[in-house]
């Protein structure tokens, strides 16, 4: 049996795909945190669908965008830099 990991998924370019990957990582029992970088989540069908999956996977994305209040949790870049060291794996998509 594979050892579970703590994984950070950094959402950058293809937001819907990054959210899909994050949800998939939970299937192996990994702990997953999702950080949205660069721009707020787009209001597209693909992102909305994946946000439903995020909810089912019990993942609440965290915004790292100054002034963004579209997500319930917001951290600054310094906090992300401090947190990132605790993860076993960091994936940027």
C-alpha positions in Angstrom: 0.0 0.0 0.0 1.4 3.4 -1.0 2.2 5.9 1.7 -0.1 8.9 1.6 1.4 12.4 1.0 0.6 15.9 1.8 0.2 17.6 -1.5 -0.1 21.3 -2.5 -1.6 22.0 -5.9 -0.8 25.5 -7.2 -3.5 26.6 -9.7 -2.1 28.9 -12.4 -2.9 28.3 -16.0 -5.6 25.7 -16.7 -7.8 26.2 -13.7 -10.3 23.5 -14.4 -7.6 20.9 -15.0 -5.7 21.8 -11.9 -8.8 21.4 -9.8 -9.5 18.1 -11.5 -6.0 16.9 -10.7 -6.3 18.0 -7.1 -9.6 16.1 -6.6 -8.0 13.0 -8.2 -5.1 13.1 -5.8 -7.5 12.6 -2.8 -8.6 9.2 -4.2 -5.3 7.7 -3.0 -5.9 9.1 0.4 -3.5 12.0 0.0 -4.1 15.2 1.9 -4.5 18.0 -0.7 -4.5 21.8 -0.4 -5.3 23.9 -3.4 -3.8 27.4 -3.8 -5.2 29.7 -6.5 -2.4 32.0 -7.9 -2.2 34.8 -10.5 -5.9 35.4 -11.0 -9.3 34.5 -9.3 -11.0 31.4 -10.5 -12.8 31.9 -13.8 -16.5 31.7 -13.9 -16.6 29.0 -16.6 -18.5 25.8 -16.8 -15.4 23.7 -16.4 -14.3 25.5 -13.2 -17.8 25.4 -11.8 -18.0 21.6 -12.4 -14.6 21.1 -10.8 -15.6 23.2 -7.8 -18.5 20.8 -7.2 -16.0 18.0 -7.2 -13.8 20.0 -4.8 -16.8 20.2 -2.5 -17.3 16.4 -2.7 -13.6 15.9 -2.0 -13.9 18.3 1.0 -11.3 20.6 -0.5 -11.7 24.4 -0.1 -9.3 26.3 -2.4 -7.2 29.1 -0.9 -6.6 32.3 -2.7 -3.1 33.8 -2.8 -4.2 36.9 -4.7 -4.0 40.2 -2.9 -7.5 41.7 -2.6 -9.3 38.6 -3.9 -12.2 37.7 -1.7 -14.0 35.3 -4.1 -12.8 32.3 -2.0 -13.5 31.9 1.7 -9.8 31.6 2.6 -7.1 34.0 1.5 -3.4 34.0 2.4 -0.6 36.2 1.3 2.4 35.1 -0.6 4.6 35.1 2.5 2.3 32.7 4.2 2.2 30.4 1.2 6.0 30.5 1.1 6.1 29.4 4.8 3.5 26.7 4.3 5.0 25.2 1.1 7.9 23.7 3.1 5.6 21.4 5.0 4.3 19.5 1.9 5.7 16.3 0.6 4.8 17.2 -3.0 4.0 20.5 -4.7 2.4 20.5 -8.1 2.0 23.6 -10.2 -0.6 23.5 -13.0 
